[in-house]
Amino acid sequence: MSSHTATPLNTRHFPLHGMRLIEASAGTGKTYTIANLYLRLLLGHGVDNGKGDNTAHCQALAVDQILVVTFTEAATGELRDRVRARIHDARLAFIEGHSQDAFFQDLINDLDRHDQRIQLLLAA
């Protein structure tokens, strides 16, 4: 019998290389978390921990290069709508140069070339 231990997911530092499984009960913020990870991929927000193993996606990915799988059509629709809303809100935050949303503010602080990031978000 295998043992699995649940660990909190930090969307800012979560590795973006390889395949990842996010499993959690209803109402725990999965959709919010997935939308934030999606934003990091769109913006090329990789994390360099000095070991070189978390930087696989420091380059921005296009929408057609990111696959997110859900189990029902309703979940797919909700996720698509929420991701689009986060993209829109992130774009506005980058235009303003600051945000009350801590995740957006971290992205703004971590990333340079904001004009380019705004265009990436608009294209998405």
Stockholm file with secondary structure:
# STOCKHOLM 1.0

chainA/1-124         MSSHTATPLNTRHFPLHGMRLIEASAGTGKTYTIANLYLRLLLGHGVDNGKGDNTAHCQALAVDQILVVTFTEAATGELRDRVRARIHDARLAFIEGHSQDAFFQDLINDLDRHDQRIQLLLAA
#=GR chainA/1-124 SS CCCCCCCCCCTTTCCCSSCCCCCCCTTSSHHHHHHHHHHHHHHTCCCCCSSSSSCTTCSCCCGGGCCCCCSSHHHHHHHHHHHHHHHHHHHHHHHHTCCSSHHHHHHHHHCCCHHHHHHHHHHC
#=GC SS_cons         CCCCCCCCCCTTTCCCSSCCCCCCCTTSSHHHHHHHHHHHHHHTCCCCCSSSSSCTTCSCCCGGGCCCCCSSHHHHHHHHHHHHHHHHHHHHHHHHTCCSSHHHHHHHHHCCCHHHHHHHHHHC
//
